[in-house]
Amino acid sequence: MELVLSGLNILLNWQLLLAIPLGMILGIIVGAIPGLTSDLGIILMIPLTYTLEPTVAILALVSIYVGGTYGGSITAILINTPGTSANAATLFDGYPMAQKGEAYKALSMALYASTIGGLIGAFVLLFLAPPIAKVTLMFGPAEYLSLAVFGLSVIAGVSNENIFKGLIGACIGIFVSTIGLDVISGTVRFTFGNIQLRRGIDLIIALIGLFAISEILMKAKYNPKTDRTVVDGSSITKMKITKEEYKRCRKPITIGTIIGIIIGATPGTGGGLAAFIAYNQVKQSSSHPETFGKGEIEGVAVSESANNAACGGTMIPMLTLGVPGDGATAILMGAFMVHGLVPGPMLFKEQGSILYAIMLGAIIVNISLWVFGKFFTRFYAHITRIPFELLACIVLTFCAAGAYSTNNNIYDVYYIFIFGILAYYLRLMRFQMVPILLGIVLGPLAEMNFRRALILSDGSYLIFITRPISLAFLLIAFGSVATFTVKEFLHQRKERTQQT
């Protein structure tokens, strides 16, 4: 309690009144622009924090992290292009809602769920960080492999009743993830002699190509004279969330928040995986799973609560163990060290007051997310009024700029168009892009930990079923796929019965 009170005293700093709002606005902007992730925003901001006090500097960077995670939902809902990988699950129902004229409602629910998930994640970080960190210490290569398999089981729920095509898409994604230098053996794989491919394909590059570029190509036959829809500006903000919809979204937000914290606290995972797993669980437990993927507001609620709750979760192993939960917290960990704070067990003893000030400040950051998001949401919604012929040019420009800024490499711009053309033809054959994305995200996690586990067990596969946590994840994954298969079989049999 003494540390909490001393932390509150440190927060009474006028500089925070400027640092948190500026960090939040910058985070939302970089999160909403495809290719400019919160990771990049944090990197750009670190040099500007050298002269600031540690608490002010860290909370400014945390604001970018939280704002960027939420900001990615804006483009996911409005233009079917997630700003970050953490928001990929949001486009399942967010973009269909925007197509039905409910963009403002989807954006409002994204903000509401993000704030709730982020606040609960911040409180868990404040009160339960040490015990949760002890649980994550029990994770080894076998557990990570089983977690990756559990994540890949989501494919069954997002394949639009064609799990075979979903599995093919996942295989394509896993193949893409193997391109480049093998981090264990050092072998160069599938580069075809191109030295530029040795570092592999960046996730955000594949994300831009699979969703943004392919979406523009899918509308290549757009005719401004006949296809343009005129949207009344005054009607955009009239579609508000009803009390019944708030009530329906309580369960998805709760499930998303819990899964987001747990997955986020597991090092090396992040909000993207948490959002996919949470979305799949809510869809399977829903009494109306057929509405998911067609503009269901519960889908937006669960995905956004999960990825923002993961923000607090990813900081738990970073602060308590010195192990970053994802890429953004790895950069934050470097910022801590720049300001003389070394994350780990000793940080609580040596700099306890500053640490509690930062954890308390994370709560303020999530409250400010609600304030700024509420103010700007009505302006975001009007993006749907921009004519497509103009919006396509803007999106292409930002995609190219974002792809280049990822690694300052012109080849990344070429890659997004290659992925876009590939995705375009796959979408014509009614393939879903999300299984491909899941394969790219989870491929490295699965491959690396599979090989590490076999090294530890001298080649014995029993390691995956003799360790309790690993076995639990595998059973849950099997149960998830089996449940989906049985439900789909019963649903199809019911439809055939009705037709006859």
N, C-alpha and C positions, 0 to 999 in steps of 0.2 A: 504493500500500500504506500509505503514511503517513496518507492521508486515511481509509482504511478503519479503521486502528487508532485514529485520533482519533475516528472515528465510534463505534466500539465503546466508547470511554471515555465519550462523552457518554451512551450508552445505560445506563450504570450509574447510574441515577437511580431512587430508590424510588418517585417519583410515577408512573412507568410501570407499576408493579405494580397501581396503582388505575385509571389512565387507560385502559389497553388493555382490561381486563376489563369496565369500565363501558361503554366505547364498543362493545365486541362485543355485550354483552347488549342494549343499546339498539338497535343495528343489526339484530339478529335479530328483535327485537320489531316495529320499524317496518317491516322488510322483509316480515314475515309478515302484517301487517294490510293488506288491499287498500286502496290509496289513500295509505297512509303510507309513502312510499318512503324509501330511504336519503338521497335529496336533501333531503327535509324534515328527516330526523334530523340531518343535518350542519348545516343552517340553524339549527335549534333549539339545537344544541350550541355553535356558534361564540361567542355572547356569554359562555358559561361558561368559555371558554378564554383570555379576555383577560389574566388574571393569571398564566397558566401559562407555562413556558418554551416556546420555539418547537417544540422536538422533541417534548415531551410533548403539546402542543396538537395538532400536526399528526397524530401517531400515534393520538391519541384519535379524531380525525375519520376517519382512514384505517380504523380499526377499525369505525366505523359503516358506512363504505362497503363493506367486505368482508363484514361481518356481515349487512348489508341485502341484498346480492346473493345470499348463501346463504339467508337467511331467507325470501325469496320462494318458494323451492322447497317450503316446508312446506305452505302453503295450496294450491299447485299440485298437490301429491300428494294431500292429504287431502280437499279440497273442490272440486277442479277450477277453482280461481281463483288464478292467479299473483299473488303479492304485488307484484311489479314486472314491467315489460315484459321484463326480462332472463330471466325464468323461464318465459316463455310456452311455449317448446319443451319444457319439462320435463313439462307436463301431458299431452303426447301419450301417454307410456307410464307416467308416475307415477301418474296417477289410475286408469287401468285396473288397475295393480298393487294399489292400495289397495282397489279393488272386489273383487279376488280374495283379499283378506285378507293381502296382502303389503305393507302400509303401512310396517311397520318395516324391511323389507328395502329398499324404495324410498328411505326417509329415510336409511338407513345408506349406501346407494350415493351418494346426493346429497351427503352429508357427505364421504365418501371422495373422490369425484371433484372436489368443490369445493376440498378441501384440496390435492390433488395439483396441480390446475390453478393454484390460487392461489400455491402455493409455487414452481412452475416460473416462473410469471409474475413473481414477486418476484425470483427469481434473474436472470432475463433483464433486468429493470429495473436490477438492480445492475451487471451485467457488460456488457450489450449495448445499453444505451439510446442512446448517441451514434450508432453505425452504423445502427440501425433508424430513428432520427429522420431521418437523411439520406435514407433511402429514401422516407419519407413526404413529404418535401419535393418529390418528383417528382410527386406527385398534384396534378392540376389539375381543372377542371370536367369535362373529358371522362372522366377516370379515375373520378371520383365517380359520374358518370352510368352508366358501364359497371359499376361496383360495385353500384349500385342495381339494374340490370338482372339482374346475377348473383344478387343477393338475391331478386329477384322470380321467378327461375327455380326457386327452392325450392318454389313453388306446385305444380309438377308432382309433387313427391314427397309433398306433404301433402294432396292432394285426394281421397284414398281412391278411386283408380281412376276419378274423374270430373273430368278436368282442365277440362272446359267450365264446370262449376259453380265450380271453383276460380278460373278467370279472371273469372267474373262477380263472385265475392266480392272479388277483388283490385280490380276496377273500382269496386265500392262503397266499398272502403277508400280508394282514391285520390281518389274524389269527396269523401269526408268530409274528407280532408286539405287540400282546396282551399277549404273553407269559411273565410271570414274575410278578413282584410286581406292582399292580395298584397304580400309583402315587397319585391319588385323594382319594381313599377309603382305601388304604393300604392292599387290599386283594391280596392273592397269586393266580394266575390263570394259569391253564394248565401246571403245573410243574410236575404233576404225582409223587409227593413226592421227586423229585430230587432237592436238595438244590442248586445245581449249576445253575439251570434254574431260580432262583428267580430274578437275575439281568437282565434277558431277553437275547435276542439274539442281539449281536452287529451288526450294519449295515455292517461293513466291513467284518465280518465273513460270513454273508449271501452272500455278493458280491463275495467273493473269491470262495465259494462253487458253487454258481449258474453259474458262468462264467468260471473260471479257471479250476476247477476240472471236471466239466461236459464237457468242451471242450476236455480235455485229454481223458475222457472216450468215447466220441463220435468217437475218432480216435483209439479205442482199436484194431481194425482190421488192423492197419497200418503195412505194410510189407516193411522194408527198401530195400529189393532187387527189389521190383516191383513198390513201390509207391514213392520212393524218387525222388524229382525233383532237378536237378542241375541248380543253378541260376548263371549266368555270373555276376561277380562282377562289371565289367565295364558298364553293361547295367542298373544297379539299379538306378544310379543317372541321367540317360538320360531322364527319364520321368519327365519333369518339367511342372510347371503350365503355361498354355498358356495365352495370353492376353485376349482371349475370356472368359476363365474360371475366371480370375480375375474380369472381367467385370460382369459376371453372379453372382459372389459371393458378390458384393457390397450390394445388397438388403438383403440377408440373414445375413450378418455381421451387417448391420444397425439394423435390427429387433432384432437380438440376443443381441446386445449391449444395446439397449433400455430396453428390457425385463430383461436382466441380472442386470442392475442398479436398476430397479424398484423392482424386486423380491429380490435382494440382500439387498436393503435398508429396507426391511420388516423383522424385527427381527424374528429369529427362522426358517428361510427358507434355504437360501444358494444357491450355484451355481448349484447343481444337479437338483433341481426343476426348476430353471431358464432355464437350458439347455433343459430339456424335454418340457417345455411349448413353448419355442422359436422354437424348432425343429418342434413341431406339427403345430404351426402357419405358418411357412415357407412352410411346406409340403402341407398344405391345400390351401395356396394361390398360390402355384406353378402351372404353366401351364403343368407340367409333373410330377405329384405326384407319378406316377407308377415307376419312376426311383429311388425314395428314398428307402433306405434299400438294394439297389443292387449295391452300389458303387458310389453314387452321391456326388460329391465334395462339393456341396452346403450344404449337411447335416453335413459334417465335419466343414465347415465354421461357420454355425449358432450355433452349440453346443459349439464350443470352444470360440467363441466371447462372448457367453452368460455367460459361467462359469467364464471366466477371468474378464469380466466387473463386475460380481457379487463381485469380490474381493474388488474393490473400493466401491461398494454399501454396502457391509456388514460393512465397517468401518464407514459409515455415522452415523448410530444410536449409534455405540459404542463411537465415539468421541464426538458427540453432546448431546446425552441423557444418556450415560453410560449404554446402553443396547446392548449387543453383537448381531451381526446379525447372527452368526453361531458358531459352536464349535471352529474354529480356532481363531475368534476374541474374544471369551470368554477367551481363553488362552492368547491372546495378551493383553487383558484388565488387566489380572493379571500381565503381564510383565510391563505394564505402571505403575501400583501401586508399583511394586518392585523398580522402578526408581523414585518414588516420584511424579508421574503424575496421577491424579485421573480423568479419563474420565468423561465428563459431561459438562453442560453449563458453569461452572466456569473455566474450563480448558482454554477456549478462552481468558478469562480475566487475569488469573493468569500466564499462561505459553504460551501465544499466539505465541511468537517467535519460541519456540521449536515445537509447534503444526504445525505451517505453514512450518517449516523446514521438518517435517515428511511428510506432505502432498505433498510438492514439491519433496521430496526424493522418494515418490511413483512413480512419473513420471520417475525419473532416474532408478528406479528398473525395470519398464516395458521396458525401452529402453535397459537396460542390458539383459533382457530376450531375446530380438531379437538378440543381439550380440552373446550371448552364444548359444542360440538355433540354429542360423545359422551355427555356427562352428561345433556343434555336430550332426546335423541332418543327414548328410551323413554317419556318423558312426552308428547311430541308424538303418538306413535302411538296413545295412548289417546283422542285426540280422536274417533277412529272409533267409540267406544262411546257418544258423545253421541246421544240420540234425534234423528232428523231434524227433528221438529217444534220442538225447542228449538234445534238447530243453525241452522236456517233463520232464526229470529228473531235469533240472535247475528250471523250473517253479514250480514243486512240492516242491522242497526244499525251494524256496523263499516263496511259499504260506504257508507252514507249519511254517516257521520261522516268517513270518509276522503275521499269526494268533495267534501264541503263544505270540509274543511281544505286541499284542493289549492290553491284560489284564494280561499277565504273568500267563496264566492258560492253562494247558494241555487239558482241556475239549474243549477249542475253536478249537483245532486241530481236535478233534473228530467231532465237529459240521460241519466243512467245508467239510468233507468227507460225512457226512449225507446229507447235502444240495447238494453236488455234485452228489450223487447217485439218490436223488429225482429229481434233474434237468435233469439228464441223461434220466430217463424214461419219464419225461414230454416232453423232446425234441424229443424223439422217437414218441410221440403222436402228434408232431407238435405244441406244446405249445411254446409261446415266453416267455423268461425269464424276459424281461423288465417290463411287467405288475406286475409280482411278486415283483420285486424290487420297483416299484412305490407304491405298497401296503405297503411294509415294511417302506418306507420312509415317506409316507403321513398318514399311519394308526394312529400313535400316535398324530400327529398334528390334524387330524380330530376328533378322539375320545375325546381327552382332551378338545378341544375348543367347541365341541358339548355339552358336559356335563356342561362346565362352562357357556355357553350361556343359557342353560335351567335353571341353578341355578339363573342367573341374571334376567331371565324373569319369574320366578316362574312357569316354565314348559310350557310356551307358545312358540309355534313354529313360531309365527308371527315375532319374533325378527330377523329371517333370511331374511325376505322380507320387513320389515319396515325400515331397515337401508340401505341407498342408496348404499354404497360401497359393502355391502354383496349382495344386490339384483343384482348389476351390474355384479359381478363375477358369480353368479348363471345363469344369462341370457347368459353371454358369454359362459359358460360351456355348457348350453343347445344348444345354437346356434352352437357351435363347433361340438357337437355330431350329431346334425341334419344335418349340412352341409356335414359331412363325410358320413352319412348314405345315403343321397340323391345322392351324387356323386358316391358312390359304387353301388347303385341301377341302376343309369343311365349307368354306365360303364358295369355292367353285362348284362343289356338289350341290349346294343350296341354289346357286344360280341356274345350274342345269335342270334341277327339279322344277324351278319356277317356270323355265322356258317350255318344258314339256307339259 
